[in-house]
Amino acid sequence: MAVESLGPLPKTMRGLQIVEWGKPYVYSENIPVPQIKEDELLIKITVAGYCHTETMVLRGDFDKLIPWDPLPQIPSHEATGYIAAMGSAVDKSQFQLGQRVACLNYRSWCKTCEDCKRGMQLYCDNLKSNGTTVDGAMAEYMIADPGSTLVLPDKVPFEKAAPLMCAGATIYSGVKRANLKPGQVMAIVGVGALGHLGVQFAKCLGYKVVAIDSRDAPLELVKSLKHPPDIVINSTEGYKAALAKIPWPVDAVLVATDAIPAYEFGLEITRKHGTFVDVGQPFDPIPVHYRHLIWRNVSVVGVSLGTIEDTKEMVQLFADHDLECKTKMYDIKDIEQLIADTHDKNMAGKMVVKVSD
């Protein structure tokens, strides 16, 4: 099989691996560089994002829910870098060696099932997920599918692009799923890594935006944005106090946190006949009282990532409006400090890992 590359590829690479569920990542400089197929890309990773899903994967939360490649496994499903090699079947009118790219986490969908035929590859039962079921982005090289890879605008740096490949794609998909019109009202409950991006997307789409969180740090962050929310509310005051501060009926609520109390809070502030969109992933079941569904006719939907078309649209919106993605960068060897910082109540925005230059 013919593979084009920028030059000779190394045999091994440095990176992080999960070698046992629930145990710390292991740093290695002797991980084999992956071999691509004729229809795949090999990405030289520069910056990888760290998502809450990484915590769930490391704990082994998904171990019995979805099929895995055997351990060890490389984490991170938010990948950015350069095209280092490409298979002979890759469309060269779309991709060239050396291009700056970013990748959604899914690849190897079957292309024959009902979901694939409908353009909903994300729901393919045969799908592989970088950093979740197969090797991800916290190593120097990663396999990518051209169908879930996009060329980055020059003005979007890797550090900001990496979070857009999950946090950005997910929250943008959630904003769109609400199906609002300009001038309608969206409340975002949880304005951290995903939510601070969602506030900006919603504002740029013409919505009135209410930002809600239980922590001061993310609330201060969204107030400082170029495209800030119309109203900022601390959820510790309770939903009745929140409703008293919001002068309009809330057409859609988007929950972007795993905190269980946020779900009932969000449902309480959703107007009758409104839409409640979930992008959070609490491992425990979410309580939904029947009165919201039956007496108040609230529609409840969930979103996981988005299509490559939606993601390209989102990245272009990010570039065109000079949107902000608050990040904190860590060296790959400082992963334990990053994990410790995830528990800091003053942390706001998204954590990313410098993998290579």
Residue frames relative to the residue before (quaternion, step in Angstrom):
aa qw qx qy qz dx dy dz
M 1.0000 0.0000 0.0000 0.0000 0.00 0.00 0.00
A 0.3716 -0.7427 0.5167 0.2082 3.57 -0.85 1.01
V 0.0175 -0.7725 0.6344 -0.0220 3.53 -0.98 0.98
E 0.2411 -0.7478 0.6019 0.1429 3.57 -0.86 0.97
S 0.0170 0.7974 -0.6031 0.0158 3.57 -1.02 0.75
L 0.6218 -0.5558 0.4092 0.3702 3.54 -1.29 0.35
G 0.7597 -0.1649 0.1375 0.6138 3.54 1.26 -0.46
P 0.7372 -0.3661 0.2756 0.4966 3.58 -1.22 -0.14
L 0.2985 -0.7576 0.5569 0.1638 3.56 -0.89 0.94
P 0.4954 -0.6513 0.4733 0.3262 3.60 -1.02 0.71
K 0.5338 -0.6179 0.4729 0.3311 3.55 -1.26 0.34
T 0.7976 0.1631 -0.0672 0.5768 3.57 1.09 -0.74
M 0.1616 -0.7791 0.6014 0.0723 3.55 -1.30 0.38
R 0.4471 -0.6531 0.5265 0.3105 3.54 -1.28 0.24
G 0.2252 0.7742 -0.5695 0.1600 3.54 -1.16 0.57
L 0.5058 -0.6089 0.5122 0.3332 3.53 -1.38 -0.13
Q 0.0772 -0.7937 0.6022 0.0374 3.55 -1.16 0.65
I 0.3377 -0.6406 0.6395 0.2582 3.50 -1.34 0.50
V 0.0871 -0.8123 0.5753 0.0391 3.59 -0.65 1.05
E 0.7805 0.0382 -0.0371 0.6229 3.56 1.29 -0.34
W 0.5212 -0.6500 0.4505 0.3207 3.58 -0.90 0.93
G 0.8224 0.2446 -0.1951 0.4751 3.54 -1.02 0.89
K 0.6406 0.4956 -0.3236 0.4892 3.59 1.28 0.01
P 0.6379 -0.5422 0.3672 0.4053 3.62 -1.16 0.47
Y 0.6050 -0.5277 0.4489 0.3925 3.54 -1.28 0.43
V 0.2709 -0.7342 0.6001 0.1658 3.55 -1.22 0.58
Y 0.2910 -0.7473 0.5743 0.1642 3.58 -0.82 1.04
S 0.0295 0.7984 -0.5988 0.0562 3.57 -0.93 0.93
E 0.2336 -0.7491 0.6007 0.1533 3.55 -1.20 0.60
N 0.6652 0.4910 -0.2809 0.4873 3.57 1.27 0.28
I 0.3225 0.7351 -0.5224 0.2876 3.59 1.05 0.79
P 0.4699 -0.6789 0.4708 0.3110 3.65 -0.77 0.86
V 0.4436 -0.6546 0.5395 0.2892 3.58 -1.02 0.81
P 0.4545 -0.7183 0.4439 0.2835 3.63 -0.71 0.99
Q 0.3591 -0.7102 0.5702 0.2038 3.54 -1.22 0.63
I 0.2813 -0.7892 0.5249 0.1498 3.58 -0.74 1.03
K 0.4467 -0.6432 0.5527 0.2851 3.52 -1.36 0.43
E 0.7280 -0.4701 0.2812 0.4122 3.57 -1.28 0.24
D 0.7428 0.3759 -0.2181 0.5093 3.59 1.16 -0.50
E 0.6078 0.5665 -0.3384 0.4418 3.61 1.21 0.41
L 0.3557 -0.6858 0.5941 0.2241 3.50 -1.42 0.30
L 0.2179 -0.7139 0.6403 0.1815 3.54 -1.26 0.48
I 0.1763 -0.8086 0.5588 0.0530 3.55 -0.62 1.19
K 0.2855 -0.6917 0.6346 0.1930 3.56 -1.03 0.88
I 0.2830 -0.8116 0.4923 0.1374 3.55 -0.25 1.32
T 0.1920 -0.7682 0.6013 0.1071 3.56 -0.99 0.90
V 0.7964 -0.0090 0.0536 0.6024 3.58 0.79 -1.08
A 0.1061 -0.7744 0.6225 0.0391 3.56 -1.01 0.92
G 0.3982 -0.7188 0.5192 0.2350 3.55 -1.03 0.77
Y 0.2568 -0.7153 0.6228 0.1861 3.53 -1.31 0.46
C 0.0980 -0.8143 0.5716 -0.0237 3.53 -0.60 1.25
H 0.6463 -0.4997 0.3922 0.4227 3.58 -1.24 0.34
T 0.5757 0.5919 -0.3781 0.4187 3.59 1.11 -0.60
E 0.5765 0.5808 -0.3825 0.4289 3.60 1.09 -0.61
T 0.6326 0.5271 -0.3244 0.4655 3.57 1.03 -0.80
M 0.6697 0.5011 -0.2948 0.4621 3.56 0.95 -0.90
V 0.6417 0.5159 -0.3210 0.4680 3.58 1.00 -0.82
L 0.6732 0.5104 -0.3015 0.4420 3.58 0.84 -0.98
R 0.6537 0.5061 -0.3111 0.4688 3.58 1.04 -0.73
G 0.4574 -0.6748 0.4559 0.3572 3.57 1.19 -0.52
D 0.2678 0.8048 -0.4965 0.1844 3.59 1.23 0.37
F 0.7558 0.3973 -0.2043 0.4787 3.57 1.00 -0.83
D 0.3814 0.7898 -0.4415 0.1893 3.57 1.28 -0.25
K 0.7786 0.3204 -0.1669 0.5130 3.59 0.94 -0.86
L 0.6104 0.5849 -0.3419 0.4103 3.59 1.29 0.00
I 0.8085 0.0990 -0.0183 0.5798 3.58 1.03 -0.77
P 0.5612 -0.6237 0.4171 0.3493 3.61 -1.12 0.61
W 0.1833 -0.7956 0.5751 0.0518 3.54 -1.01 0.94
D 0.4387 -0.5573 0.6039 0.3638 3.47 -1.37 0.24
P 0.5984 -0.5808 0.3925 0.3880 3.62 -1.05 0.58
L 0.5215 -0.5841 0.5094 0.3569 3.56 -1.23 0.49
P 0.5244 -0.1122 -0.8413 -0.0679 1.57 -2.32 1.01
Q 0.1574 -0.7790 0.6031 0.0688 3.52 -1.31 0.50
I 0.3978 -0.7096 0.5385 0.2197 3.55 -1.07 0.85
P 0.3535 -0.7686 0.4919 0.2055 3.65 -0.74 0.98
S 0.6937 0.5046 -0.4039 0.3177 3.50 -1.57 -0.04
H 0.0922 -0.7989 0.5943 0.0081 3.51 -0.87 1.08
E 0.6026 0.4930 -0.3791 0.5001 3.59 1.21 0.49
A 0.0338 0.8651 -0.4895 0.1040 3.56 0.06 1.35
T 0.0543 0.7563 -0.6517 0.0160 3.54 -1.14 0.79
G 0.3038 0.7515 -0.5532 0.1921 3.56 -1.18 0.51
Y 0.6032 -0.5377 0.4478 0.3828 3.52 -1.29 -0.56
I 0.4828 -0.6149 0.5192 0.3452 3.57 -1.18 0.48
A 0.1735 -0.8138 0.5513 0.0604 3.56 -0.48 1.25
A 0.7890 -0.0338 0.0429 0.6119 3.58 1.15 -0.63
M 0.0663 -0.7959 0.6012 0.0284 3.55 -1.20 0.52
G 0.4986 -0.6697 0.4730 0.2814 3.52 -1.08 0.80
S 0.6661 -0.5545 0.3392 0.3659 3.56 -1.22 0.53
A 0.6880 0.4878 -0.2841 0.4560 3.61 1.15 -0.51
V 0.4870 0.6586 -0.4425 0.3650 3.62 1.24 -0.05
D 0.4920 -0.6731 0.4773 0.2776 3.57 -0.95 0.95
K 0.2629 -0.8123 0.5046 0.1283 3.58 -0.36 1.25
S 0.5477 0.5655 -0.4216 0.4499 3.57 1.24 0.05
Q 0.6900 0.4529 -0.2597 0.5013 3.57 1.29 -0.36
F 0.8165 0.1237 -0.0172 0.5637 3.58 1.00 -0.82
Q 0.0604 -0.7720 0.6320 0.0306 3.53 -1.18 0.75
L 0.6189 -0.5380 0.4184 0.3905 3.53 -1.21 0.52
G 0.7995 0.3096 -0.2357 0.4576 3.54 -1.07 0.80
Q 0.4879 0.6699 -0.4409 0.3448 3.61 1.20 -0.14
R 0.4469 -0.6429 0.5549 0.2811 3.52 -1.24 0.66
V 0.0525 0.8231 -0.5584 0.0891 3.57 -0.63 1.11
A 0.1533 -0.7276 0.6533 0.1424 3.50 -1.43 0.16
C 0.2354 -0.8077 0.5361 0.0692 3.56 -1.08 0.77
L 0.3880 -0.6343 0.6154 0.2616 3.51 -1.17 0.74
N 0.6090 -0.6444 0.3366 0.3171 3.56 -1.13 0.56
Y 0.6916 0.5132 -0.3066 0.4054 3.62 1.09 -0.34
R 0.0547 0.7804 -0.6204 0.0551 3.55 -1.20 0.69
S 0.8041 0.3412 -0.2290 0.4296 3.53 -1.41 0.12
W 0.2425 0.7515 -0.5737 0.2176 3.59 0.91 0.83
C 0.6145 -0.6408 0.3388 0.3115 3.56 -1.11 0.73
K 0.3024 -0.7909 0.4716 0.2463 3.61 1.20 -0.58
T 0.7083 0.4573 -0.2641 0.4684 3.61 1.22 -0.04
C 0.6052 0.5721 -0.3708 0.4111 3.63 1.12 -0.44
E 0.7135 -0.4595 0.3164 0.4239 3.56 -1.30 0.25
D 0.6635 0.5050 -0.3157 0.4528 3.59 0.93 -0.86
C 0.6511 0.5127 -0.3202 0.4591 3.60 0.91 -0.85
K 0.6680 0.5042 -0.3006 0.4573 3.58 0.94 -0.87
R 0.6868 0.4565 -0.2722 0.4959 3.59 1.18 -0.54
G 0.5383 -0.6376 0.3964 0.3828 3.59 1.26 0.07
M 0.5675 0.5781 -0.3768 0.4491 3.58 1.25 0.42
Q 0.0083 -0.8644 0.5023 -0.0216 3.55 0.87 1.07
L 0.5570 0.6371 -0.3792 0.3742 3.55 1.14 -0.62
Y 0.7346 0.4092 -0.2222 0.4936 3.58 1.14 -0.58
C 0.3689 0.7314 -0.4893 0.2994 3.60 1.25 0.23
D 0.4629 -0.7029 0.4699 0.2662 3.59 -0.85 0.97
N 0.6985 0.4596 -0.2667 0.4792 3.59 1.20 -0.43
L 0.3754 0.7686 -0.4477 0.2606 3.55 1.33 0.06
K 0.2039 -0.7232 0.6408 0.1573 3.54 -1.24 0.62
S 0.1964 -0.7996 0.5635 0.0667 3.55 -1.04 0.82
N 0.4101 -0.7256 0.4997 0.2357 3.56 -0.58 1.19
G 0.8337 0.1845 -0.1567 0.4963 3.54 -0.88 0.97
T 0.7103 0.3961 -0.2517 0.5247 3.56 1.29 -0.06
T 0.8050 0.0900 -0.0518 0.5842 3.59 0.88 -0.91
V 0.7621 0.1564 -0.1192 0.6168 3.59 1.26 -0.35
D 0.7433 -0.4281 0.2696 0.4376 3.58 -1.29 0.20
G 0.2474 -0.8003 0.5395 0.0857 3.52 -1.03 0.96
A 0.8093 -0.4053 0.2525 0.3421 3.51 -1.34 -0.49
M 0.5943 0.5783 -0.3940 0.3964 3.65 1.14 -0.06
A 0.6004 0.4246 -0.4192 0.5325 3.50 0.77 1.24
E 0.6930 -0.5419 0.2861 0.3796 3.56 -1.19 0.45
Y 0.7935 0.1553 -0.0941 0.5809 3.60 1.14 -0.50
M 0.0180 -0.7924 0.6094 -0.0182 3.57 -1.15 0.72
I 0.4380 -0.6585 0.5440 0.2802 3.57 -1.12 0.69
A 0.0221 -0.7930 0.6088 0.0006 3.58 -1.02 0.83
D 0.4047 -0.6765 0.5641 0.2455 3.52 -1.27 0.56
P 0.4883 -0.6683 0.4614 0.3194 3.64 -0.76 0.90
G 0.6493 0.5531 -0.3143 0.4168 3.58 1.10 -0.67
S 0.7488 0.2866 -0.2045 0.5616 3.59 1.26 -0.17
T 0.5672 0.5593 -0.3764 0.4731 3.56 1.24 0.60
L 0.0720 -0.7991 0.5959 0.0332 3.57 -1.01 0.79
V 0.4613 -0.6458 0.5353 0.2892 3.53 -1.23 0.60
L 0.3828 -0.7620 0.4832 0.1984 3.56 -0.77 1.07
P 0.4934 -0.5975 0.5307 0.3435 3.59 -1.11 0.61
D 0.6010 -0.6084 0.3787 0.3539 3.58 -1.01 0.81
K 0.7001 0.5011 -0.2806 0.4243 3.59 1.00 -0.77
V 0.6355 0.4951 -0.3418 0.4839 3.62 1.26 -0.06
P 0.2669 -0.7927 0.5248 0.1577 3.64 -0.34 1.18
F 0.6702 -0.5127 0.3562 0.4013 3.56 -1.22 0.51
E 0.6332 0.5660 -0.3299 0.4122 3.58 0.96 -0.90
K 0.7156 0.4075 -0.2397 0.5142 3.57 1.08 -0.72
A 0.6458 0.5509 -0.3205 0.4205 3.58 1.09 -0.67
A 0.5955 0.6003 -0.3801 0.3750 3.60 0.96 -0.77
P 0.6975 0.4557 -0.3049 0.4613 3.66 0.76 -0.86
L 0.5900 0.5866 -0.3751 0.4089 3.59 1.14 -0.48
M 0.6346 0.5770 -0.3274 0.3964 3.59 1.17 -0.52
C 0.7547 0.1786 -0.1963 0.6000 3.59 1.25 0.00
A 0.7080 0.4403 -0.2711 0.4811 3.57 0.59 -1.13
G 0.7108 0.4589 -0.2609 0.4648 3.57 0.81 -1.01
A 0.6779 0.4978 -0.2930 0.4547 3.56 0.88 -0.99
T 0.6686 0.5106 -0.3013 0.4490 3.57 0.98 -0.85
I 0.7160 0.4440 -0.2734 0.4642 3.58 0.75 -0.99
Y 0.6195 0.5302 -0.3482 0.4624 3.60 1.06 -0.66
S 0.6313 0.5199 -0.3209 0.4778 3.56 1.03 -0.80
G 0.6491 0.5160 -0.3087 0.4659 3.58 1.05 -0.78
V 0.6298 0.5263 -0.3279 0.4678 3.56 1.00 -0.83
K 0.6896 0.4735 -0.2840 0.4685 3.58 0.90 -0.90
R 0.6274 0.5652 -0.3396 0.4142 3.59 1.03 -0.79
A 0.5847 0.5842 -0.3678 0.4261 3.59 1.17 -0.50
N 0.2319 -0.8358 0.4752 0.1477 3.56 1.30 -0.40
L 0.2823 0.7700 -0.5174 0.2444 3.56 0.91 0.96
K 0.3727 -0.6762 0.5822 0.2546 3.52 -1.37 0.24
P 0.6450 -0.5026 0.3795 0.4329 3.62 -1.15 0.44
G 0.7503 0.3527 -0.2920 0.4769 3.53 -0.97 0.95
Q 0.6000 0.5405 -0.3742 0.4560 3.58 1.21 -0.32
V 0.4974 -0.6984 0.4637 0.2234 3.54 -1.31 0.43
M 0.0409 -0.7760 0.6294 -0.0017 3.54 -0.94 1.01
A 0.1512 -0.7503 0.6361 0.0976 3.56 -0.99 0.89
I 0.1533 -0.7697 0.6149 0.0770 3.56 -0.95 0.91
V 0.1618 -0.7920 0.5865 0.0505 3.55 -0.57 1.23
G 0.7466 0.2089 -0.2227 0.5910 3.53 -0.36 1.32
V 0.0945 0.8281 -0.5421 0.1069 3.59 -0.08 1.26
G 0.2786 0.7558 -0.5272 0.2707 3.52 0.91 1.03
A 0.8647 -0.0020 0.0133 0.5022 3.55 -0.92 -0.97
L 0.7413 0.3558 -0.2091 0.5293 3.59 0.85 -0.95
G 0.7046 0.5367 -0.2824 0.3685 3.53 0.76 -1.10
H 0.6499 0.5120 -0.3478 0.4410 3.61 0.96 -0.70
L 0.6102 0.5041 -0.3456 0.5041 3.57 1.23 -0.44
G 0.6457 0.5439 -0.3154 0.4333 3.57 0.96 -0.88
V 0.5941 0.5629 -0.3570 0.4502 3.58 1.05 -0.75
Q 0.7013 0.4734 -0.2709 0.4590 3.57 0.86 -0.97
F 0.6361 0.5196 -0.3342 0.4622 3.59 0.95 -0.82
A 0.6754 0.5054 -0.2973 0.4473 3.57 0.86 -0.98
K 0.6470 0.5105 -0.3213 0.4664 3.59 0.98 -0.80
C 0.6846 0.4859 -0.2923 0.4580 3.59 0.92 -0.87
L 0.6588 0.4757 -0.3045 0.4969 3.58 1.23 -0.38
G 0.6114 -0.6272 0.3145 0.3660 3.55 1.31 0.18
Y 0.4947 0.6655 -0.4347 0.3512 3.61 1.20 0.27
K 0.4326 -0.5813 0.5937 0.3499 3.53 -1.34 0.25
V 0.1362 -0.8345 0.5338 0.0119 3.58 -0.77 1.04
V 0.1370 -0.7481 0.6470 0.0552 3.52 -1.04 0.98
A 0.1674 -0.7895 0.5866 0.0681 3.58 -0.71 1.11
I 0.0361 -0.8164 0.5741 -0.0512 3.57 -0.75 1.11
D 0.1889 0.7545 -0.6142 0.1332 3.56 -0.97 0.90
S 0.4625 -0.6740 0.4999 0.2862 3.56 -1.27 0.36
R 0.6911 0.4410 -0.2645 0.5078 3.58 1.31 -0.15
D 0.5236 -0.6627 0.4429 0.3009 3.55 -1.07 0.77
A 0.6215 0.5953 -0.3560 0.3642 3.61 0.94 -0.87
P 0.7164 0.4143 -0.2915 0.4796 3.66 0.71 -0.85
L 0.6111 0.5433 -0.3613 0.4482 3.60 1.08 -0.58
E 0.6456 0.4946 -0.3168 0.4882 3.57 1.03 -0.76
L 0.6112 0.5588 -0.3475 0.4397 3.58 1.05 -0.75
V 0.7172 0.4477 -0.2879 0.4498 3.61 0.70 -0.98
K 0.6088 0.5464 -0.3614 0.4474 3.60 1.11 -0.54
S 0.6894 0.4908 -0.2736 0.4571 3.59 1.16 -0.60
L 0.5000 0.6899 -0.4128 0.3218 3.61 1.25 -0.21
K 0.6101 -0.5414 0.4398 0.3758 3.54 -1.28 0.44
H 0.7539 0.2035 -0.1186 0.6133 3.57 1.16 -0.68
P 0.0236 -0.8533 0.5208 -0.0066 3.61 0.38 1.21
P 0.5948 -0.5532 0.4285 0.3957 3.59 -1.24 0.28
D 0.5820 -0.5790 0.4408 0.3628 3.54 -1.28 0.33
I 0.7909 0.0763 -0.0024 0.6071 3.56 1.06 -0.80
V 0.1467 -0.7680 0.6194 0.0707 3.57 -1.09 0.81
I 0.0222 -0.8196 0.5703 -0.0510 3.59 -0.77 1.06
N 0.3050 -0.7114 0.6026 0.1942 3.55 -1.05 0.84
S 0.3978 -0.7726 0.4475 0.2112 3.56 -0.51 1.20
T 0.5272 0.6348 -0.4220 0.3756 3.61 1.19 -0.27
E 0.5765 0.5879 -0.3706 0.4297 3.59 1.25 -0.30
G 0.5279 -0.6434 0.4030 0.3807 3.59 1.25 -0.33
Y 0.6142 -0.5993 0.3692 0.3568 3.56 -1.15 0.60
K 0.6104 0.5541 -0.3704 0.4280 3.63 1.05 -0.60
A 0.6451 0.4967 -0.3154 0.4875 3.57 1.02 -0.77
A 0.6237 0.5394 -0.3366 0.4547 3.57 1.05 -0.75
L 0.6637 0.5061 -0.3070 0.4574 3.58 0.88 -0.92
A 0.6359 0.5367 -0.3277 0.4475 3.57 1.07 -0.70
K 0.7014 0.4653 -0.2619 0.4721 3.59 1.16 -0.60
I 0.6653 0.4831 -0.3034 0.4817 3.59 1.20 -0.41
P 0.2814 -0.8230 0.4689 0.1532 3.62 -0.37 1.17
W 0.7271 0.3629 -0.2310 0.5350 3.60 1.26 -0.04
P 0.5533 -0.5456 0.4802 0.4069 3.60 -1.20 0.30
V 0.3758 -0.7320 0.5258 0.2156 3.58 -0.97 0.86
D 0.3192 -0.7973 0.4879 0.1562 3.57 -0.36 1.28
A 0.8027 -0.0032 0.0221 0.5960 3.58 1.05 -0.71
V 0.1595 -0.7503 0.6350 0.0914 3.52 -1.15 0.76
L 0.1325 -0.7746 0.6169 0.0426 3.53 -0.95 0.99
V 0.1592 -0.7981 0.5767 0.0717 3.59 -0.55 1.16
A 0.0202 -0.8143 0.5769 -0.0605 3.55 -0.63 1.21
T 0.6010 0.4992 -0.3793 0.4957 3.54 0.87 1.02
D 0.4386 -0.6846 0.5139 0.2737 3.56 -1.25 0.41
A 0.4557 0.6906 -0.4511 0.3346 3.59 1.26 0.00
I 0.4584 -0.7277 0.4409 0.2569 3.59 -0.50 1.21
P 0.6542 0.5210 -0.3530 0.4195 3.69 0.83 -0.77
A 0.5671 0.6198 -0.3846 0.3826 3.60 1.16 -0.51
Y 0.6236 0.5718 -0.3479 0.4038 3.58 1.09 -0.63
E 0.6796 0.4495 -0.2944 0.4994 3.59 0.86 -0.87
F 0.5959 0.5556 -0.3537 0.4595 3.59 1.06 -0.76
G 0.6967 0.4877 -0.2770 0.4473 3.56 0.83 -1.01
L 0.6495 0.5118 -0.3173 0.4643 3.57 0.99 -0.79
E 0.6433 0.5427 -0.3227 0.4330 3.58 1.00 -0.79
I 0.7445 0.3964 -0.2408 0.4802 3.60 1.00 -0.68
T 0.5108 0.6204 -0.4339 0.4074 3.60 1.26 -0.02
R 0.4581 -0.6971 0.4761 0.2786 3.58 -0.83 0.94
K 0.6418 -0.4668 0.4192 0.4411 3.56 -1.29 0.20
H 0.8285 0.1577 -0.1682 0.5103 3.55 -1.05 0.89
G 0.4662 0.6853 -0.4387 0.3471 3.59 1.25 0.31
T 0.4549 -0.6711 0.5231 0.2628 3.54 -1.39 -0.04
F 0.1549 -0.7642 0.6237 0.0556 3.54 -0.95 1.00
V 0.0810 -0.8178 0.5696 -0.0083 3.58 -0.54 1.21
D 0.1583 -0.7972 0.5791 0.0634 3.57 -0.80 1.04
V 0.0046 0.7682 -0.6400 -0.0121 3.55 -0.99 0.93
G 0.5011 0.6433 -0.4272 0.3907 3.60 1.28 0.05
Q 0.2361 -0.7817 0.5656 0.1149 3.56 -1.26 0.45
P 0.0652 0.7879 -0.6095 0.0591 3.64 0.47 1.04
F 0.4711 -0.6999 0.4519 0.2897 3.58 -0.84 0.91
D 0.6607 0.4706 -0.3061 0.4983 3.58 1.14 -0.60
P 0.6303 -0.5523 0.3789 0.3926 3.62 -1.14 0.54
I 0.4115 -0.7015 0.5351 0.2284 3.54 -1.17 0.72
P 0.3340 -0.7411 0.5371 0.2254 3.64 -0.76 0.93
V 0.0290 0.7725 -0.6328 0.0432 3.57 -0.84 1.02
H 0.2848 -0.7758 0.5385 0.1648 3.60 -0.44 1.19
Y 0.5716 -0.6439 0.3964 0.3187 3.54 -0.95 0.92
R 0.5940 0.6059 -0.3821 0.3662 3.60 1.05 -0.66
H 0.6101 0.5409 -0.3632 0.4509 3.60 1.14 -0.57
L 0.7041 0.4663 -0.2598 0.4683 3.56 1.02 -0.80
I 0.7812 0.3614 -0.1695 0.4800 3.57 0.86 -0.99
W 0.7558 0.3829 -0.2232 0.4820 3.58 0.71 -1.01
R 0.7865 0.3155 -0.1576 0.5070 3.58 1.07 -0.71
N 0.3519 -0.7876 0.4571 0.2167 3.60 1.31 0.00
V 0.2828 0.7471 -0.5433 0.2581 3.58 0.94 0.91
S 0.2994 -0.7373 0.5800 0.1744 3.58 -0.91 0.93
V 0.1482 -0.7871 0.5962 0.0554 3.58 -0.88 0.99
V 0.0536 0.7951 -0.5995 0.0746 3.57 -0.74 1.10
G 0.2424 -0.7565 0.5886 0.1501 3.55 -1.26 0.43
V 0.1682 -0.7850 0.5929 0.0628 3.55 -1.18 0.64
S 0.0407 -0.7665 0.6405 0.0234 3.54 -1.09 0.80
L 0.8253 -0.1135 0.0218 0.5527 3.56 -0.49 1.21
G 0.3117 -0.7220 0.5740 0.2283 3.57 -1.10 -0.75
T 0.6503 -0.4997 0.3845 0.4236 3.55 -1.28 0.02
I 0.6253 -0.5172 0.4063 0.4201 3.56 -1.24 0.26
E 0.6128 0.5494 -0.3537 0.4445 3.60 1.08 -0.65
D 0.6587 0.4896 -0.3055 0.4828 3.59 0.93 -0.87
T 0.6607 0.5182 -0.3120 0.4445 3.57 0.99 -0.82
K 0.6208 0.5161 -0.3405 0.4820 3.59 1.01 -0.72
E 0.6319 0.5306 -0.3135 0.4700 3.57 1.01 -0.86
M 0.6666 0.5084 -0.2926 0.4599 3.57 0.95 -0.92
V 0.6667 0.4948 -0.3095 0.4636 3.61 0.88 -0.90
Q 0.6487 0.5035 -0.3239 0.4698 3.59 1.00 -0.74
L 0.6115 0.5324 -0.3360 0.4793 3.59 1.07 -0.74
F 0.6299 0.5406 -0.3160 0.4595 3.57 0.99 -0.90
A 0.6996 0.4651 -0.2679 0.4716 3.58 0.92 -0.95
D 0.6929 0.5100 -0.2912 0.4184 3.58 0.81 -1.00
H 0.7648 0.3547 -0.1843 0.5054 3.59 1.03 -0.77
D 0.4012 -0.7354 0.4615 0.2918 3.59 1.29 0.20
L 0.1474 0.8175 -0.5391 0.1387 3.55 0.86 0.97
E 0.4032 -0.7270 0.5201 0.1962 3.52 -1.27 0.49
C 0.0649 -0.7525 0.6538 0.0449 3.52 -1.11 0.78
K 0.2800 -0.7827 0.5381 0.1394 3.54 -0.33 1.28
T 0.0671 0.8130 -0.5727 0.0809 3.59 -0.63 1.11
K 0.1487 -0.7239 0.6595 0.1375 3.49 -1.39 0.32
M 0.2640 -0.8072 0.5182 0.1008 3.55 -0.67 1.19
Y 0.0858 -0.7742 0.6267 0.0228 3.54 -1.08 0.88
D 0.4753 -0.6111 0.5379 0.3337 3.55 -1.19 0.52
I 0.6248 -0.5768 0.3723 0.3721 3.56 -1.09 0.67
K 0.6591 0.5072 -0.3139 0.4580 3.60 1.11 -0.59
D 0.6698 0.4927 -0.2925 0.4723 3.59 1.26 -0.26
I 0.2274 0.8288 -0.4893 0.1482 3.57 1.18 0.50
E 0.6429 0.5262 -0.3457 0.4362 3.61 0.99 -0.69
Q 0.6190 0.5148 -0.3456 0.4821 3.60 1.11 -0.61
L 0.6064 0.5474 -0.3451 0.4621 3.57 1.03 -0.76
I 0.6749 0.4955 -0.3000 0.4571 3.58 0.83 -0.98
A 0.6359 0.5215 -0.3280 0.4648 3.58 1.00 -0.79
D 0.6759 0.5121 -0.2932 0.4415 3.57 0.99 -0.85
T 0.5389 0.6197 -0.4140 0.3925 3.61 1.16 -0.35
H 0.6901 0.4708 -0.2722 0.4775 3.59 1.19 -0.48
D 0.4903 0.6607 -0.4254 0.3770 3.59 1.32 0.03
K 0.4121 -0.7400 0.4744 0.2400 3.59 -0.59 1.13
N 0.6671 0.4969 -0.3011 0.4662 3.58 1.22 -0.38
M 0.4700 0.6676 -0.4477 0.3647 3.57 1.28 0.02
A 0.0284 0.7814 -0.6221 0.0387 3.57 -0.96 0.91
G 0.7448 0.3725 -0.2771 0.4793 3.56 -0.98 0.79
K 0.6381 -0.5548 0.4269 0.3205 3.54 -1.30 -0.50
M 0.3168 -0.7362 0.5709 0.1784 3.55 -1.08 0.80
V 0.0357 -0.7956 0.6047 -0.0054 3.56 -0.97 0.90
V 0.3284 -0.7522 0.5512 0.1501 3.54 -1.24 0.59
K 0.3329 -0.7135 0.5841 0.1972 3.57 -0.92 0.98
V 0.1673 -0.8174 0.5482 0.0579 3.56 -0.47 1.23
S 0.7744 -0.1686 0.1344 0.5949 3.59 0.93 -0.90
D 0.6064 -0.5597 0.4224 0.3749 3.57 -1.31 0.17
